[in-house]
């Protein structure tokens, strides 16, 4: 083994034993943080959609009750 191969091997060993594990840990920490933020965002979006669906259902109930009083035969037309 010559001096040229040691110049390459020493930084490679340092990279694999020190830099690479730290890099992997930081990578997964950022991935976990991103997923946590995404889950929070998904939960708030889900709650918003659920509230909109409930409001739409209330509106449809109101429309159906109005149609039942104004045109009782509207259900049999379809």
Buried (B, 14 or more C-beta within 10 A) or exposed (E): EEEEEEEEEEEEEEEEEEEEEEEEEEEEEEEEEEEEEEEEEEEEEEEEEEEEEEEEEEEEEEEEEEEEEEEEEEEEEE
